[in-house]
């Protein structure tokens, strides 16, 4: 039987506020345990929450970016459950009246097709603390620094049909929240996490099968692997006569499999009700329009502009606009070098290769966009060849310095003096008489290819510094003169 | 509406309350009385009344995004039953 997967995603994006959603404690990552957990975060008796206006503004920004209805009146609810990482005994969340209603985004798949994915809602809530289970025998250590960090939970429609679509959706949401500056997007630190709801059904069937939810996956690669694995698991199960049980599963990255965490049948009854400690949040048209006016250029618009303004291919534009740090970097390089094509090639080629090798994000690149732009300028004005530029780039990466400084210090300036080039060309012709004879005796249409050998010799002899265009012209002229 | 023992046990479990078995019938009776009162209120026609999120007809005031809290860990942990390396210790929670 042919099966179809149905995938819906819940993304938790930590909002990049300085202080917590309901208290004035810092949200900075990596502090000593419990040094950023105040009386409100600890739920000491008598404390009351006060809502952070920046968290509201950020949520509205997101809503506008995904073309969603903004809740004019949104309400906080209590989601009741007992777990020590949440000392209040409930999580303050929004169930009935979320801040962001129905919206949508468009994703582009590898084959170039576009698909619209619905965003059901996005609501504000507080993060919980962290539990450390392994350090103390018989006890669990609790760090409440993260408790009360504002989260935007973004819930999708079950519109995705493959792991590829799901990853494209997550990447797009990631790109939107980071471009908006409302989330740092750091998946390794847990600022951006994803729960995947997966079910299967026979192709053509309308109703959904029972779904499983895989929690807290924190890398794009794991999302893909977890979904692929879960789809296979469910198909195998059903084809062997079993049944998918609605359950929460955990993804184990080491084993690349999901395992059951708890079954939903014995699920908690969260007993949601409006939080009596918080009043409804009411916003008006003026507020929404004021926020709209602060929206930056969003990834889709930027991609379109890259195609129009810089004449980039669809693919290059997509890669370069996907992350706003990359997009900013590319634009700076392109403007410095006054050449978008070469800038795109270098950002996606050499730079990206070095960043990957060194596991560095482009925002921390040791070679700045200005430095790289300066280097590309020197290729454009024939000071150096593309090949030498790669050497300069490597020096730039490890030791710093501008292109001009490195070219000067290492004596890498391209030789364009035709006298000097001619001298090398003559030597190469004189030292390779066998190849010269072959050239002379070859069919005329084969000779073009054979020049490559001499080119290689000349470039080697000049340590890569001879201007390749000049060398080529001179070789052809001199060799052809020998033919007659 | 009346609750039986199992309802009371379930509610107690969700609320993490330990109750004595001999008290269960009384709790069931008391809780049922409350629900009866709710039933009585449900009889009122509220078709044209929109639900309130809060008994006060007021709007949430917002706070500026400023860090106003200092580290008070020592103070706050002085009342905790068990603390180690800056962490609160609780009986082992296993998922």
Boltz contact constraints between the chains, C-beta under 6 A:
constraints:
  - contact:
      token1: [A, 17]
      token2: [B, 65]
      max_distance: 6.0
  - contact:
      token1: [A, 18]
      token2: [B, 65]
      max_distance: 6.0
  - contact:
      token1: [A, 18]
      token2: [B, 67]
      max_distance: 6.0
  - contact:
      token1: [A, 19]
      token2: [B, 65]
      max_distance: 6.0
  - contact:
      token1: [A, 19]
      token2: [B, 67]
      max_distance: 6.0
  - contact:
      token1: [A, 24]
      token2: [B, 67]
      max_distance: 6.0
  - contact:
      token1: [A, 24]
      token2: [B, 68]
      max_distance: 6.0
  - contact:
      token1: [A, 24]
      token2: [B, 69]
      max_distance: 6.0
  - contact:
      token1: [A, 25]
      token2: [B, 69]
      max_distance: 6.0
  - contact:
      token1: [A, 26]
      token2: [B, 67]
      max_distance: 6.0
  - contact:
      token1: [A, 32]
      token2: [B, 86]
      max_distance: 6.0
  - contact:
      token1: [A, 33]
      token2: [B, 86]
      max_distance: 6.0
  - contact:
      token1: [A, 33]
      token2: [B, 87]
      max_distance: 6.0
  - contact:
      token1: [A, 34]
      token2: [B, 73]
      max_distance: 6.0
  - contact:
      token1: [A, 34]
      token2: [B, 86]
      max_distance: 6.0
  - contact:
      token1: [A, 35]
      token2: [B, 71]
      max_distance: 6.0
  - contact:
      token1: [A, 35]
      token2: [B, 73]
      max_distance: 6.0
  - contact:
      token1: [A, 38]
      token2: [B, 69]
      max_distance: 6.0
  - contact:
      token1: [A, 50]
      token2: [B, 63]
      max_distance: 6.0
  - contact:
      token1: [A, 51]
      token2: [B, 60]
      max_distance: 6.0
  - contact:
      token1: [A, 51]
      token2: [B, 62]
      max_distance: 6.0
  - contact:
      token1: [A, 52]
      token2: [B, 63]
      max_distance: 6.0
  - contact:
      token1: [A, 52]
      token2: [B, 65]
      max_distance: 6.0
  - contact:
      token1: [A, 53]
      token2: [B, 62]
      max_distance: 6.0
  - contact:
      token1: [A, 54]
      token2: [B, 65]
      max_distance: 6.0
  - contact:
      token1: [A, 75]
      token2: [B, 53]
      max_distance: 6.0
  - contact:
      token1: [A, 82]
      token2: [B, 16]
      max_distance: 6.0
  - contact:
      token1: [A, 84]
      token2: [B, 90]
      max_distance: 6.0
  - contact:
      token1: [A, 138]
      token2: [B, 92]
      max_distance: 6.0
  - contact:
      token1: [A, 139]
      token2: [B, 89]
      max_distance: 6.0
  - contact:
      token1: [A, 139]
      token2: [B, 92]
      max_distance: 6.0
  - contact:
      token1: [A, 140]
      token2: [B, 90]
      max_distance: 6.0
  - contact:
      token1: [A, 140]
      token2: [B, 92]
      max_distance: 6.0
  - contact:
      token1: [A, 140]
      token2: [B, 93]
      max_distance: 6.0
  - contact:
      token1: [A, 141]
      token2: [B, 87]
      max_distance: 6.0
  - contact:
      token1: [A, 141]
      token2: [B, 89]
      max_distance: 6.0
  - contact:
      token1: [A, 142]
      token2: [B, 87]
      max_distance: 6.0
  - contact:
      token1: [A, 142]
      token2: [B, 88]
      max_distance: 6.0
  - contact:
      token1: [A, 142]
      token2: [B, 90]
      max_distance: 6.0
  - contact:
      token1: [A, 143]
      token2: [B, 87]
      max_distance: 6.0
  - contact:
      token1: [A, 269]
      token2: [B, 14]
      max_distance: 6.0
  - contact:
      token1: [A, 274]
      token2: [B, 53]
      max_distance: 6.0
  - contact:
      token1: [A, 278]
      token2: [B, 60]
      max_distance: 6.0
  - contact:
      token1: [A, 279]
      token2: [B, 54]
      max_distance: 6.0
  - contact:
      token1: [A, 279]
      token2: [B, 58]
      max_distance: 6.0
  - contact:
      token1: [A, 279]
      token2: [B, 59]
      max_distance: 6.0
  - contact:
      token1: [A, 279]
      token2: [B, 60]
      max_distance: 6.0
  - contact:
      token1: [A, 280]
      token2: [B, 53]
      max_distance: 6.0
  - contact:
      token1: [A, 281]
      token2: [B, 60]
      max_distance: 6.0
  - contact:
      token1: [A, 282]
      token2: [B, 59]
      max_distance: 6.0
